[in-house]
């Protein structure tokens, strides 16, 4: 029976025998093939194959040796070496996942992986700053666990609006064929199921809406078929606390508690805001990782507790990363924040005065109501004030809604309001938004407030509340007056806020920025977008995205935006959390100021994040110094958040929920209260004062500063991680070697390209006509067909983050992998005139005696507690001396000669063939003899080195007593090429 890793023959071609999870089949991969070319052959059929099916028999074979016919030069050998390395997928690199991903992670992004490798099962909370790259960090862990055979299936649980983005990341960057499971896709997925299969067990990799899975009809089936690894994004939305009521949160937490109950289940929690200031809520999440961390026993400052927590929790600010890991500052842009302050026009002042009077009238009219209804009236009044001051369009829509309701109070249910759909999947609500009970919500400002932003009181008042208070004629008159003022303001010069926005956007476009204009209300976003479209004309593409669009429609709109032309996105907060917008936008404008600084940070984090191609991003707040609400928000909340961020280098969430922030603002404004009664009213509402809110925030900021040293994982030194990455690059090829390979291959194919000028961004330009010179098979590789049909140059870069306007090309880019495979297959087939040849001889000054270099592809069988794994690498070896070898060269020395051997003269074809023939004769075609014995000893030494490198990954992660895996080289190795270096003096 052939050994795993050996060369076998079946169906009239040679294959490599791969490990198989099924003992009933042979798993065969072509000599130069990829995973998609693997075929499975029945062992029973192979054993029975005789005269009728001789091609099905799997028999031992040998890798063909090079021939001396088509002899080339050193450049051809180097190209073949690079091509062979870039085709490796089962690579012998200590970080096994790097051969399978199409992104170049930064060194700091491997730290969670090193933490995970010391755990069994993996239970980790990644709480890095907004924009640091938690998605990449989590999926590196997932890919590594897959490559190590620890898991075979995984799923991502996330809010519904993030499903498509996660699926895209899994497919495009980590080459995992994932599907999305949610209400809009479940029917189609179930129709594709084999008989008696369930959707959660049939698809090995899937992204699911947590709010879809948590429902009674889906939860049990999901838990029965739950994959070995579960990744939970925006995990703070599943925190549980008596201080944060809500059925949806409780159901999410119950689901995750049941997931974590599996003793062998691996669980990754992701959140940029893990601690909301409520200790009980934070502990509920920690308890999913370790029950002892969830217990309320040990205090936060207990050393044993902190040490236990540090094993499961990582939280790093950008300052931690830039100071220790990213000294060149390439990973993150610099954020430049500023204000655009405008004066209120006289009409806008009058609108504001009337709005304040209306809010006071509403609150005073409910003075006799119970406290909980008074709270709703306060929140409703604040929401109405925000609506009116947002835009004339939002004011008109909100007040028209309210006027109609007051004109005919509807008969309500016993709960006191219209019950909303409680399924966040269908309503579009986002986790953590503090959505109140249906009775509190009542009639929401229909299509005025984003579903993600709805909270208690957004309905201004429920019908039940309105029916229990006296609605004065003054209140109705004020509504009519404000509506009239709003209509007069619409699109007029008196709308100074809109004018300031237009001015700000024009300035950003002139400075070559592409801004997102953030609005709170849907009518405001549509109003602003319409004005900007009219004002900018064809000078910029203005698009509007709000909650009126489905998730698929939002994605389609954003995908259709041309990143090469000026563009403006006007959006509500349906896009403000978790969505990646840094590829097409690099500035934000806050048209509506959020009352919670957490939302402002989320908005700016859409562009200020890992992967942003611009070195500088801008954030502009639009507000009026004449508006006391704006002044309070900016001075007390937003500026304080910025001060803390600048001091600590990280964002610290405000330690209150949005309802209590709103009450604090109401008290500070003395909204609806007479001076004499305001202290009593504040006491009744149990609202914090602004001063107490600031004190709590400062205390939290102090604790956050202390925690940074605890959770930034400074015990893992950058040099240690960089050493592991270099070891991986030595096997797989560094970004610089990918660049050298592709540019050399393009030259061989006759494809012209323009290199960057000195001091310019490191981008290369390839004209569409030049791509027409590619070999036929490569013209079908994305994105070549699309480029051939266009007129613009293809702009590429081999650096990550990639310069603006360029496409990143790494080792797993489709054209790189296709070109590497094409060159290797062409060489192995002995195609006349192939761009890369398996034999060569060169006259050079790099050596002083005849030197023979061998390009060797080695395979190692790695045995550990799990299924055996096959690992590969491409090495250089060889000897000096002729006619007999006098000294053998190690891999590093041989590779150094291969890289620097440049021709110093010409050799006749007959001379080249003679040198190569002599080298092949010394090597021996029988795979036996001194040369093969020496190669075998070199591979044994290399196997021990690789085992030590793999153990080094575990020791870098801190794993105690890690024993290296056992690696056995498969003999004989594949001799890909022979290159003879002839010293110039010997000729």
Secondary structure, DSSP 8 states (H G I E B T S, - for coil): ---TT-EEEETTEEEEEE--S-TTEEEEEETT--GGG-EEEEHHHHHH--SSSGGG--EE-------SSSEE-HHHHHHHHHHHHHT-SSB--SSGGGGG-SS---GGGGHHHHHHTT-SS-EEEE---TTS-HHHHHHHHHHHHHHTTS-S-EEEEE-GGGHHHHHHHHHHTT----EEESTTTHHHHHHT--TT--HHHH-SEEEEEHHHHTSHHHHHHHHHT--SEEEESSGGGG--BTTB--HHHHHHHHHHHHHHTSTT-EEEEE-S----S-HHHHHHHHHHH-HHHHSS-S-TT-HHHHHHHHTTEE---HHHHHHHT-TT--SS-EEEEEEEEE---HHHHHHHHHHHHHHHHHHHHTTTS-HHHHHHHHHHHHHHHHHHHH-HHHHHHHHHHHHHHHHS-----TTSS------HHHH---TTS----HHHH-S--TTTB-GGG--TTTTSS-HHHHHTS---HHHHHHHHHHHHHHHHHTTSTT-HHHHHHHHHHHHHHHTT--EEEE-SBHHHHHHHHHHHHHHHGGGSEEEEE-TTS-HHHHHHHHHTS-TTS-EEEEE-GGGSSS---TTT--EEEESS--SSHHHHHHHHTTTSSTT--SSEEEEEEEEETT-HHHHHIIIIIIHHHHHHHHHHSS----SS-HHHHHHHHHHHHTTT--TTTHHHHHHHHT---HHHHHHHHHHHHHHHHHHHHHHS-TTS-HHHHHHHHHHHHHHH--HHHHHHHHHHHHHHHT---B---TTS-S-EEE-HHHHTTS-GGGGGSTTHHHHHTSSS-EEEESSSS--TT-EE--TTSHHHHHHHHHHHHHHHTT-TT-SS-SEEEEEESS-SS-EEEEEEEEEEEEESSSS-EEEEEEEEEEEE-SSS--EEE-HHHHHHHHHH--B-S---HHHHHHHHHHHHHHH-TTS-SHHHHHHHHHHHHHHHHHHHHHHHHHHHTT-TT----EEEE-SS-EEEEEEEEEEGGG-
